[in-house]
Amino acid sequence: MKKLQQVLMLATCMLILMVAAIQRDGKVWGHSLKTMFSDSVQTAKTETMRTLDDGTKVINTTLLGKDIVGYGGAVPLDIYIKDGKIVQVKALKNSETPEFFEEVKPLLTKWNGKTIEQAQALKVDGISGATFSSRGVIGNMHRGLAYAAQKAVEPTIWEKMNLDAKAVAGLLVVLLAAIVPLFYRNKHYRTVQLLLNVVVLGFLCGTFLSWSLFVNFMSSGINFWASLVPIIMLITAFVYPLFGKKNYYCTNICPCGAFQDLAAKTKNRKWRMSANTVKRLNAFRKVLFAVLLVLTLTGIWLEWIDYEVFSAFIFQTASVFVLVLGGVVAALSFFVPRPYCRFVCPTGTLFKIAERR
């Protein structure tokens, strides 16, 4: 009976995220619910290749890369090719966060002046701080170039996977965190794992679970091979608890939680809070979540999901507010155990609801 209740609470959380995706983007899992008919008509009119008056060929990747998503959804491009060389690449309308996509725009010039063969052989690295958006642009370029070269074949699994050093490091670290604590408990190993979570998953990869990620995935779907690290995180957060491993993601994987735990290990004097203070702070977390939930379900101010403290790890593109919040949380963590996790975190509260805690 308890297991059934837990499944029902998990389904309720998924329904909440679905409503949030509809309120923000008007779509679920890549399918528009508001303009489904008009979208189908527009798709029918989309030409994958057109020729301009001066002979320039324009490859539109809307259909070619419809399964390639960035952070907020598909990232279609127009690739201009004249006399066998790429002369320009333009980003079409997309749902990426404007601040992140501004960081990615320099990528669009990387292929200029190259022949199709040279462009296909070119190794282009993503922009630090905007990894998912970068993958969307690069993936669409690969599809468009393959089409232009009349080699639009189904990519292999290895081509679909992101195998650069940063992605491989993130995958290894998240696998260690997802598996080792199930069978082995050691305080020295845990310290090493916490450090890896902060440095690799947090600052290097900028990968963590948040409301923003949940809504993006619910809205646009998940590119499995390009999102292995967050998928493993999702499994530990929502599936592990069904088998008795409650609070697993927050305890063993979350970069923000890991930083707070490392700060708590320092030998400085800790603040002692009374039971009443802790009770009031717990009540504050519940009230805050209730307010944010109302804002989410009504679509009044869904932008709040972009201001969770986790984004401070991606400091290159994080807002001033998030950086200040991250600094406050970091400072408090040396004196109060897990202050953000215990008394604020909306993502953690969602996990508690899903786990029926």
PAROMI-399650 format. One record per residue (C-alpha): z, y, x; residue number from 1. Coordinates in pm, 1 decimal, always signed. Last residue first. Layout:
! residues N
{w=Z | v=Y | u=X | num=NUM}
...
END
This chain:
! residues 357
{w=+306.7 | v=+1207.5 | u=+840.5 | num=357}
{w=+31.3 | v=+1068.7 | u=+616.5 | num=356}
{w=-196.2 | v=+1002.8 | u=+916.8 | num=355}
{w=-469.3 | v=+1220.7 | u=+766.4 | num=354}
{w=-210.3 | v=+1485.2 | u=+680.2 | num=353}
{w=-63.5 | v=+1477.3 | u=+1030.9 | num=352}
{w=-414.0 | v=+1498.6 | u=+1179.3 | num=351}
{w=-483.7 | v=+1809.7 | u=+970.2 | num=350}
{w=-159.4 | v=+1957.6 | u=+1102.2 | num=349}
{w=-278.5 | v=+1892.5 | u=+1458.3 | num=348}
{w=-598.9 | v=+2084.1 | u=+1388.0 | num=347}
{w=-404.2 | v=+2375.4 | u=+1236.3 | num=346}
{w=-185.4 | v=+2400.8 | u=+1553.3 | num=345}
{w=+104.6 | v=+2643.4 | u=+1499.0 | num=344}
{w=+465.7 | v=+2523.2 | u=+1538.6 | num=343}
{w=+472.3 | v=+2187.1 | u=+1712.3 | num=342}
{w=+136.6 | v=+2179.3 | u=+1890.1 | num=341}
{w=+151.5 | v=+2546.2 | u=+1991.8 | num=340}
{w=+507.7 | v=+2534.4 | u=+2127.5 | num=339}
{w=+466.0 | v=+2202.5 | u=+2313.1 | num=338}
{w=+812.9 | v=+2199.1 | u=+2473.2 | num=337}
{w=+950.0 | v=+2555.9 | u=+2503.1 | num=336}
{w=+1014.3 | v=+2728.5 | u=+2838.2 | num=335}
{w=+708.3 | v=+2652.4 | u=+3052.5 | num=334}
{w=+494.8 | v=+2613.1 | u=+2739.6 | num=333}
{w=+569.3 | v=+2972.7 | u=+2640.0 | num=332}
{w=+350.2 | v=+3104.3 | u=+2923.4 | num=331}
{w=+54.3 | v=+2879.2 | u=+2841.4 | num=330}
{w=+80.4 | v=+2958.1 | u=+2469.3 | num=329}
{w=+82.4 | v=+3333.0 | u=+2541.7 | num=328}
{w=-213.2 | v=+3301.5 | u=+2780.7 | num=327}
{w=-411.8 | v=+3096.7 | u=+2530.4 | num=326}
{w=-345.6 | v=+3355.2 | u=+2260.0 | num=325}
{w=-467.3 | v=+3629.2 | u=+2495.3 | num=324}
{w=-780.2 | v=+3427.9 | u=+2576.4 | num=323}
{w=-838.8 | v=+3355.5 | u=+2207.1 | num=322}
{w=-807.9 | v=+3723.5 | u=+2114.7 | num=321}
{w=-1036.7 | v=+3831.4 | u=+2399.3 | num=320}
{w=-1306.4 | v=+3597.1 | u=+2270.0 | num=319}
{w=-1404.0 | v=+3285.1 | u=+2463.3 | num=318}
{w=-1747.2 | v=+3276.6 | u=+2629.7 | num=317}
{w=-1666.1 | v=+3230.0 | u=+2998.5 | num=316}
{w=-1312.5 | v=+3114.3 | u=+2912.8 | num=315}
{w=-1428.5 | v=+2781.5 | u=+2774.0 | num=314}
{w=-1072.4 | v=+2649.3 | u=+2804.9 | num=313}
{w=-965.9 | v=+2940.8 | u=+2582.2 | num=312}
{w=-1161.8 | v=+2772.3 | u=+2302.1 | num=311}
{w=-864.9 | v=+2540.5 | u=+2246.7 | num=310}
{w=-654.3 | v=+2831.3 | u=+2112.6 | num=309}
{w=-813.6 | v=+2822.9 | u=+1768.5 | num=308}
{w=-1010.1 | v=+3140.8 | u=+1699.0 | num=307}
{w=-1347.4 | v=+3001.8 | u=+1591.8 | num=306}
{w=-1191.9 | v=+2830.1 | u=+1288.1 | num=305}
{w=-1078.1 | v=+3169.4 | u=+1160.6 | num=304}
{w=-1441.7 | v=+3255.6 | u=+1087.6 | num=303}
{w=-1404.3 | v=+3071.5 | u=+756.4 | num=302}
{w=-1279.8 | v=+3391.5 | u=+596.2 | num=301}
{w=-1333.0 | v=+3382.9 | u=+218.3 | num=300}
{w=-1504.9 | v=+3043.5 | u=+198.9 | num=299}
{w=-1279.6 | v=+2940.7 | u=-91.0 | num=298}
{w=-1193.3 | v=+2602.0 | u=+58.3 | num=297}
{w=-1146.2 | v=+2744.0 | u=+407.0 | num=296}
{w=-940.4 | v=+3050.0 | u=+308.3 | num=295}
{w=-717.6 | v=+2825.5 | u=+96.6 | num=294}
{w=-676.9 | v=+2586.0 | u=+390.0 | num=293}
{w=-593.9 | v=+2873.7 | u=+624.5 | num=292}
{w=-315.7 | v=+2986.8 | u=+390.9 | num=291}
{w=-177.4 | v=+2632.5 | u=+355.9 | num=290}
{w=-195.5 | v=+2581.3 | u=+733.0 | num=289}
{w=-0.5 | v=+2900.7 | u=+797.1 | num=288}
{w=+262.5 | v=+2799.3 | u=+539.6 | num=287}
{w=+304.2 | v=+2459.4 | u=+704.1 | num=286}
{w=+327.6 | v=+2605.0 | u=+1054.9 | num=285}
{w=+578.8 | v=+2867.5 | u=+936.5 | num=284}
{w=+796.3 | v=+2595.4 | u=+781.7 | num=283}
{w=+804.3 | v=+2419.4 | u=+1117.8 | num=282}
{w=+906.6 | v=+2748.5 | u=+1278.0 | num=281}
{w=+1186.1 | v=+2791.9 | u=+1022.4 | num=280}
{w=+1318.2 | v=+2439.2 | u=+1084.8 | num=279}
{w=+1304.6 | v=+2486.7 | u=+1461.9 | num=278}
{w=+1504.1 | v=+2807.3 | u=+1426.3 | num=277}
{w=+1756.0 | v=+2638.6 | u=+1196.8 | num=276}
{w=+1803.8 | v=+2350.6 | u=+1441.7 | num=275}
{w=+1885.3 | v=+2599.3 | u=+1715.0 | num=274}
{w=+1646.7 | v=+2659.7 | u=+2000.5 | num=273}
{w=+1738.2 | v=+2603.9 | u=+2364.2 | num=272}
{w=+1502.2 | v=+2775.9 | u=+2606.0 | num=271}
{w=+1422.2 | v=+2576.1 | u=+2918.0 | num=270}
{w=+1531.2 | v=+2663.3 | u=+3273.0 | num=269}
{w=+1259.3 | v=+2604.9 | u=+3531.0 | num=268}
{w=+1207.0 | v=+2252.5 | u=+3661.4 | num=267}
{w=+843.8 | v=+2210.0 | u=+3562.6 | num=266}
{w=+760.7 | v=+1904.3 | u=+3351.2 | num=265}
{w=+723.8 | v=+2119.5 | u=+3038.0 | num=264}
{w=+420.2 | v=+2287.8 | u=+3192.9 | num=263}
{w=+253.9 | v=+1948.1 | u=+3232.1 | num=262}
{w=+323.3 | v=+1865.8 | u=+2866.7 | num=261}
{w=+178.8 | v=+2200.7 | u=+2753.8 | num=260}
{w=-135.3 | v=+2143.2 | u=+2960.1 | num=259}
{w=-177.6 | v=+1793.6 | u=+2814.8 | num=258}
{w=-139.7 | v=+1925.3 | u=+2459.9 | num=257}
{w=-419.2 | v=+2172.9 | u=+2523.1 | num=256}
{w=-638.4 | v=+1910.0 | u=+2688.1 | num=255}
{w=-593.1 | v=+1671.5 | u=+2389.7 | num=254}
{w=-603.3 | v=+1312.9 | u=+2519.9 | num=253}
{w=-271.9 | v=+1123.0 | u=+2525.2 | num=252}
{w=-22.7 | v=+1279.3 | u=+2286.2 | num=251}
{w=-251.1 | v=+1475.7 | u=+2054.0 | num=250}
{w=-507.0 | v=+1195.6 | u=+2040.6 | num=249}
{w=-247.4 | v=+924.7 | u=+1976.5 | num=248}
{w=-50.0 | v=+1101.8 | u=+1701.8 | num=247}
{w=-23.1 | v=+770.3 | u=+1516.7 | num=246}
{w=-121.3 | v=+445.3 | u=+1682.3 | num=245}
{w=-32.2 | v=+209.6 | u=+1393.8 | num=244}
{w=-373.1 | v=+57.9 | u=+1330.2 | num=243}
{w=-494.8 | v=+322.8 | u=+1084.5 | num=242}
{w=-364.1 | v=+578.1 | u=+1335.0 | num=241}
{w=-629.1 | v=+462.2 | u=+1587.6 | num=240}
{w=-913.7 | v=+550.2 | u=+1348.6 | num=239}
{w=-865.3 | v=+925.8 | u=+1293.7 | num=238}
{w=-758.8 | v=+1084.3 | u=+1623.3 | num=237}
{w=-849.8 | v=+806.5 | u=+1868.2 | num=236}
{w=-1188.4 | v=+759.4 | u=+1699.1 | num=235}
{w=-1254.2 | v=+1134.1 | u=+1693.3 | num=234}
{w=-1183.9 | v=+1157.3 | u=+2067.8 | num=233}
{w=-1430.0 | v=+874.6 | u=+2132.3 | num=232}
{w=-1687.4 | v=+1067.6 | u=+1928.3 | num=231}
{w=-1605.5 | v=+1386.8 | u=+2121.5 | num=230}
{w=-1692.7 | v=+1211.1 | u=+2450.7 | num=229}
{w=-2000.5 | v=+1025.6 | u=+2324.7 | num=228}
{w=-2172.2 | v=+1335.0 | u=+2184.7 | num=227}
{w=-2523.4 | v=+1323.2 | u=+2334.3 | num=226}
{w=-2570.2 | v=+956.0 | u=+2248.8 | num=225}
{w=-2444.1 | v=+990.5 | u=+1892.6 | num=224}
{w=-2612.4 | v=+1314.4 | u=+1785.3 | num=223}
{w=-2365.0 | v=+1386.3 | u=+1508.7 | num=222}
{w=-2443.7 | v=+1546.4 | u=+1173.9 | num=221}
{w=-2526.4 | v=+1909.6 | u=+1101.8 | num=220}
{w=-2260.8 | v=+2024.7 | u=+854.9 | num=219}
{w=-1993.6 | v=+1759.2 | u=+902.1 | num=218}
{w=-2039.3 | v=+1774.4 | u=+1279.8 | num=217}
{w=-2017.6 | v=+2154.4 | u=+1284.8 | num=216}
{w=-1719.8 | v=+2151.8 | u=+1047.6 | num=215}
{w=-1529.9 | v=+1906.1 | u=+1266.4 | num=214}
{w=-1617.1 | v=+2092.2 | u=+1588.8 | num=213}
{w=-1494.2 | v=+2424.6 | u=+1449.3 | num=212}
{w=-1180.2 | v=+2263.2 | u=+1312.4 | num=211}
{w=-1099.3 | v=+2144.0 | u=+1662.3 | num=210}
{w=-1125.0 | v=+1836.9 | u=+1881.2 | num=209}
{w=-1179.8 | v=+1893.3 | u=+2251.9 | num=208}
{w=-1461.8 | v=+1924.6 | u=+2504.1 | num=207}
{w=-1490.7 | v=+2222.1 | u=+2739.6 | num=206}
{w=-1642.4 | v=+1989.6 | u=+2999.8 | num=205}
{w=-1497.2 | v=+2133.6 | u=+3321.4 | num=204}
{w=-1201.9 | v=+2338.7 | u=+3188.8 | num=203}
{w=-1065.4 | v=+2108.7 | u=+2920.7 | num=202}
{w=-1196.3 | v=+1753.1 | u=+2952.1 | num=201}
{w=-1205.2 | v=+1761.3 | u=+3333.7 | num=200}
{w=-918.0 | v=+1988.1 | u=+3442.9 | num=199}
{w=-678.2 | v=+1955.7 | u=+3148.8 | num=198}
{w=-739.5 | v=+1589.7 | u=+3067.1 | num=197}
{w=-746.7 | v=+1495.3 | u=+3434.9 | num=196}
{w=-409.3 | v=+1662.2 | u=+3490.8 | num=195}
{w=-262.6 | v=+1481.0 | u=+3190.3 | num=194}
{w=-398.1 | v=+1151.9 | u=+3321.7 | num=193}
{w=-238.0 | v=+1208.6 | u=+3662.9 | num=192}
{w=+96.7 | v=+1288.2 | u=+3498.9 | num=191}
{w=+65.0 | v=+978.3 | u=+3281.3 | num=190}
{w=+4.3 | v=+763.2 | u=+3588.2 | num=189}
{w=+328.8 | v=+887.2 | u=+3740.9 | num=188}
{w=+520.8 | v=+834.3 | u=+3415.7 | num=187}
{w=+397.0 | v=+477.3 | u=+3372.2 | num=186}
{w=+296.1 | v=+305.3 | u=+3050.7 | num=185}
{w=+16.4 | v=+50.2 | u=+3050.9 | num=184}
{w=-153.5 | v=-134.6 | u=+2766.7 | num=183}
{w=-246.9 | v=+119.4 | u=+2499.7 | num=182}
{w=-196.9 | v=+402.8 | u=+2749.0 | num=181}
{w=-501.7 | v=+270.9 | u=+2944.9 | num=180}
{w=-758.2 | v=+272.7 | u=+2663.0 | num=179}
{w=-822.9 | v=+615.6 | u=+2509.8 | num=178}
{w=-706.1 | v=+819.4 | u=+2809.2 | num=177}
{w=-913.1 | v=+613.0 | u=+3051.5 | num=176}
{w=-1213.2 | v=+635.8 | u=+2818.2 | num=175}
{w=-1167.1 | v=+1014.7 | u=+2791.4 | num=174}
{w=-1161.4 | v=+1046.9 | u=+3170.7 | num=173}
{w=-1468.8 | v=+831.0 | u=+3226.7 | num=172}
{w=-1671.9 | v=+1012.4 | u=+2960.0 | num=171}
{w=-1575.8 | v=+1354.7 | u=+3094.2 | num=170}
{w=-1673.9 | v=+1256.6 | u=+3448.6 | num=169}
{w=-2007.2 | v=+1120.0 | u=+3322.7 | num=168}
{w=-2075.1 | v=+1444.7 | u=+3134.1 | num=167}
{w=-1997.2 | v=+1660.5 | u=+3438.4 | num=166}
{w=-2205.6 | v=+1447.4 | u=+3675.7 | num=165}
{w=-2517.2 | v=+1455.0 | u=+3457.3 | num=164}
{w=-2586.7 | v=+1150.4 | u=+3242.8 | num=163}
{w=-2652.4 | v=+1304.3 | u=+2901.2 | num=162}
{w=-2769.4 | v=+1012.6 | u=+2693.1 | num=161}
{w=-3094.0 | v=+1025.2 | u=+2496.1 | num=160}
{w=-3304.0 | v=+955.5 | u=+2804.1 | num=159}
{w=-3088.7 | v=+655.1 | u=+2891.5 | num=158}
{w=-3121.7 | v=+523.1 | u=+2535.8 | num=157}
{w=-3500.0 | v=+544.3 | u=+2566.5 | num=156}
{w=-3696.2 | v=+826.1 | u=+2406.5 | num=155}
{w=-3938.2 | v=+735.3 | u=+2125.9 | num=154}
{w=-4282.2 | v=+838.0 | u=+2243.3 | num=153}
{w=-4443.3 | v=+1179.0 | u=+2218.7 | num=152}
{w=-4674.0 | v=+1134.1 | u=+2512.8 | num=151}
{w=-4960.9 | v=+1349.7 | u=+2397.2 | num=150}
{w=-4883.4 | v=+1594.8 | u=+2680.1 | num=149}
{w=-4801.6 | v=+1863.6 | u=+2423.8 | num=148}
{w=-4584.7 | v=+1615.9 | u=+2232.8 | num=147}
{w=-4390.3 | v=+1524.7 | u=+2544.0 | num=146}
{w=-4350.5 | v=+1894.7 | u=+2623.1 | num=145}
{w=-4212.8 | v=+1964.9 | u=+2275.8 | num=144}
{w=-3969.9 | v=+1672.1 | u=+2289.0 | num=143}
{w=-3842.6 | v=+1768.7 | u=+2635.1 | num=142}
{w=-3810.1 | v=+2133.5 | u=+2534.6 | num=141}
{w=-3613.1 | v=+2037.3 | u=+2224.6 | num=140}
{w=-3368.8 | v=+1838.4 | u=+2438.7 | num=139}
{w=-3326.1 | v=+2128.1 | u=+2683.0 | num=138}
{w=-3249.9 | v=+2374.3 | u=+2402.5 | num=137}
{w=-3006.9 | v=+2142.7 | u=+2222.2 | num=136}
{w=-2840.3 | v=+2037.3 | u=+2545.6 | num=135}
{w=-2779.5 | v=+2402.7 | u=+2631.7 | num=134}
{w=-2622.1 | v=+2463.6 | u=+2289.8 | num=133}
{w=-2387.8 | v=+2169.0 | u=+2350.9 | num=132}
{w=-2286.0 | v=+2283.5 | u=+2698.9 | num=131}
{w=-2220.1 | v=+2650.6 | u=+2629.0 | num=130}
{w=-1938.8 | v=+2727.3 | u=+2874.4 | num=129}
{w=-2140.8 | v=+2631.6 | u=+3179.4 | num=128}
{w=-2511.0 | v=+2669.8 | u=+3104.3 | num=127}
{w=-2706.3 | v=+2346.8 | u=+3118.1 | num=126}
{w=-2896.7 | v=+2227.1 | u=+3422.3 | num=125}
{w=-3276.5 | v=+2211.1 | u=+3429.4 | num=124}
{w=-3450.5 | v=+1936.9 | u=+3626.8 | num=123}
{w=-3827.1 | v=+2001.5 | u=+3618.4 | num=122}
{w=-4046.0 | v=+1691.6 | u=+3595.4 | num=121}
{w=-4153.5 | v=+1767.7 | u=+3239.6 | num=120}
{w=-4218.8 | v=+2129.6 | u=+3332.3 | num=119}
{w=-4434.8 | v=+2026.6 | u=+3626.2 | num=118}
{w=-4641.4 | v=+1796.5 | u=+3403.7 | num=117}
{w=-4682.3 | v=+2061.9 | u=+3134.7 | num=116}
{w=-4782.7 | v=+2318.8 | u=+3392.8 | num=115}
{w=-4516.8 | v=+2567.4 | u=+3495.5 | num=114}
{w=-4544.4 | v=+2946.1 | u=+3466.2 | num=113}
{w=-4238.2 | v=+2975.9 | u=+3242.1 | num=112}
{w=-4017.6 | v=+2664.6 | u=+3232.3 | num=111}
{w=-3687.2 | v=+2829.2 | u=+3324.9 | num=110}
{w=-3740.8 | v=+3128.8 | u=+3095.1 | num=109}
{w=-3567.9 | v=+2981.8 | u=+2788.9 | num=108}
{w=-3261.8 | v=+2888.5 | u=+2993.3 | num=107}
{w=-3167.1 | v=+3257.7 | u=+3017.3 | num=106}
{w=-3097.4 | v=+3239.2 | u=+2639.4 | num=105}
{w=-2801.7 | v=+3000.8 | u=+2676.2 | num=104}
{w=-2526.1 | v=+3260.4 | u=+2725.6 | num=103}
{w=-2650.6 | v=+3452.5 | u=+2422.0 | num=102}
{w=-2629.1 | v=+3123.1 | u=+2233.8 | num=101}
{w=-2253.5 | v=+3099.5 | u=+2288.9 | num=100}
{w=-2184.6 | v=+3448.4 | u=+2153.9 | num=99}
{w=-2420.0 | v=+3395.7 | u=+1858.6 | num=98}
{w=-2249.8 | v=+3069.4 | u=+1748.2 | num=97}
{w=-2541.2 | v=+2832.3 | u=+1692.5 | num=96}
{w=-2685.2 | v=+2801.8 | u=+1340.9 | num=95}
{w=-3053.2 | v=+2835.0 | u=+1431.3 | num=94}
{w=-3357.7 | v=+3056.7 | u=+1374.5 | num=93}
{w=-3626.7 | v=+2997.1 | u=+1635.1 | num=92}
{w=-3577.3 | v=+3023.6 | u=+2011.0 | num=91}
{w=-3887.5 | v=+3140.3 | u=+2196.1 | num=90}
{w=-4044.7 | v=+2985.6 | u=+2505.7 | num=89}
{w=-4318.8 | v=+3170.3 | u=+2690.9 | num=88}
{w=-4618.1 | v=+3126.0 | u=+2920.7 | num=87}
{w=-4617.7 | v=+2751.1 | u=+2970.5 | num=86}
{w=-4928.7 | v=+2647.6 | u=+3159.6 | num=85}
{w=-5231.5 | v=+2438.4 | u=+3062.2 | num=84}
{w=-5459.3 | v=+2738.1 | u=+3012.1 | num=83}
{w=-5209.6 | v=+2880.8 | u=+2762.7 | num=82}
{w=-4893.8 | v=+2714.0 | u=+2632.4 | num=81}
{w=-4637.0 | v=+2886.4 | u=+2408.9 | num=80}
{w=-4330.3 | v=+2673.9 | u=+2317.4 | num=79}
{w=-4166.3 | v=+2770.0 | u=+1986.3 | num=78}
{w=-3815.5 | v=+2630.0 | u=+1970.2 | num=77}
{w=-3581.9 | v=+2457.1 | u=+1725.8 | num=76}
{w=-3204.1 | v=+2440.6 | u=+1793.8 | num=75}
{w=-3064.2 | v=+2207.6 | u=+1524.3 | num=74}
{w=-2695.2 | v=+2236.9 | u=+1436.6 | num=73}
{w=-2382.7 | v=+2433.1 | u=+1528.0 | num=72}
{w=-2306.6 | v=+2302.5 | u=+1876.7 | num=71}
{w=-2655.7 | v=+2188.6 | u=+1970.0 | num=70}
{w=-2839.5 | v=+1929.3 | u=+1767.8 | num=69}
{w=-3134.6 | v=+1703.7 | u=+1842.7 | num=68}
{w=-3231.0 | v=+1494.2 | u=+1539.2 | num=67}
{w=-3479.8 | v=+1757.5 | u=+1412.4 | num=66}
{w=-3637.7 | v=+1776.8 | u=+1755.9 | num=65}
{w=-4001.0 | v=+1700.3 | u=+1675.9 | num=64}
{w=-3976.7 | v=+1847.0 | u=+1326.6 | num=63}
{w=-3858.5 | v=+2195.4 | u=+1423.3 | num=62}
{w=-4015.4 | v=+2164.9 | u=+1770.6 | num=61}
{w=-4298.6 | v=+2414.1 | u=+1714.7 | num=60}
{w=-4563.0 | v=+2388.8 | u=+1987.0 | num=59}
{w=-4779.1 | v=+2699.5 | u=+2016.4 | num=58}
{w=-5121.4 | v=+2666.0 | u=+2182.6 | num=57}
{w=-5266.6 | v=+2988.8 | u=+2317.4 | num=56}
{w=-5641.7 | v=+3017.4 | u=+2256.0 | num=55}
{w=-5650.7 | v=+3395.9 | u=+2222.1 | num=54}
{w=-5663.4 | v=+3375.9 | u=+1840.6 | num=53}
{w=-5350.1 | v=+3158.6 | u=+1828.1 | num=52}
{w=-5353.2 | v=+2780.3 | u=+1796.7 | num=51}
{w=-5093.4 | v=+2586.2 | u=+1600.1 | num=50}
{w=-4890.4 | v=+2278.2 | u=+1677.0 | num=49}
{w=-4598.2 | v=+2121.7 | u=+1489.2 | num=48}
{w=-4698.4 | v=+2304.3 | u=+1175.7 | num=47}
{w=-4421.3 | v=+2370.3 | u=+925.0 | num=46}
{w=-4558.0 | v=+2386.9 | u=+571.4 | num=45}
{w=-4405.1 | v=+2055.8 | u=+462.3 | num=44}
{w=-4073.5 | v=+2163.3 | u=+610.4 | num=43}
{w=-4082.1 | v=+2481.7 | u=+402.1 | num=42}
{w=-4141.3 | v=+2283.3 | u=+83.2 | num=41}
{w=-3855.4 | v=+2046.7 | u=+167.6 | num=40}
{w=-3628.4 | v=+2343.0 | u=+242.4 | num=39}
{w=-3717.2 | v=+2504.8 | u=-90.2 | num=38}
{w=-3617.1 | v=+2187.8 | u=-270.8 | num=37}
{w=-3289.4 | v=+2137.3 | u=-84.3 | num=36}
{w=-3182.4 | v=+2499.4 | u=-107.7 | num=35}
{w=-2813.8 | v=+2479.1 | u=-194.4 | num=34}
{w=-2725.9 | v=+2125.7 | u=-89.9 | num=33}
{w=-2895.3 | v=+2137.1 | u=+250.0 | num=32}
{w=-2896.6 | v=+1806.3 | u=+437.1 | num=31}
{w=-2793.5 | v=+1805.9 | u=+805.7 | num=30}
{w=-2479.5 | v=+1600.4 | u=+751.0 | num=29}
{w=-2369.2 | v=+1835.7 | u=+474.8 | num=28}
{w=-2528.5 | v=+2173.0 | u=+401.1 | num=27}
{w=-2454.8 | v=+2519.4 | u=+266.5 | num=26}
{w=-2357.7 | v=+2648.1 | u=+610.0 | num=25}
{w=-2010.6 | v=+2798.4 | u=+571.4 | num=24}
{w=-1900.3 | v=+2695.3 | u=+222.8 | num=23}
{w=-2083.2 | v=+2363.0 | u=+240.4 | num=22}
{w=-1930.5 | v=+2280.1 | u=+579.3 | num=21}
{w=-1583.2 | v=+2377.7 | u=+455.0 | num=20}
{w=-1627.8 | v=+2159.0 | u=+145.8 | num=19}
{w=-1718.7 | v=+1867.3 | u=+371.4 | num=18}
{w=-1416.7 | v=+1936.3 | u=+591.0 | num=17}
{w=-1188.0 | v=+1919.5 | u=+287.3 | num=16}
{w=-1357.2 | v=+1597.5 | u=+173.7 | num=15}
{w=-1300.1 | v=+1445.1 | u=+518.0 | num=14}
{w=-932.1 | v=+1537.1 | u=+492.9 | num=13}
{w=-911.1 | v=+1374.9 | u=+149.6 | num=12}
{w=-1074.5 | v=+1058.5 | u=+285.0 | num=11}
{w=-805.2 | v=+1044.3 | u=+553.6 | num=10}
{w=-539.3 | v=+1086.1 | u=+285.3 | num=9}
{w=-695.7 | v=+800.0 | u=+87.5 | num=8}
{w=-703.6 | v=+578.3 | u=+395.2 | num=7}
{w=-335.3 | v=+652.3 | u=+459.3 | num=6}
{w=-247.9 | v=+570.7 | u=+100.0 | num=5}
{w=-433.2 | v=+240.9 | u=+132.4 | num=4}
{w=-243.8 | v=+158.8 | u=+451.6 | num=3}
{w=+86.7 | v=+240.0 | u=+282.8 | num=2}
{w=+0.0 | v=+0.0 | u=+0.0 | num=1}
END
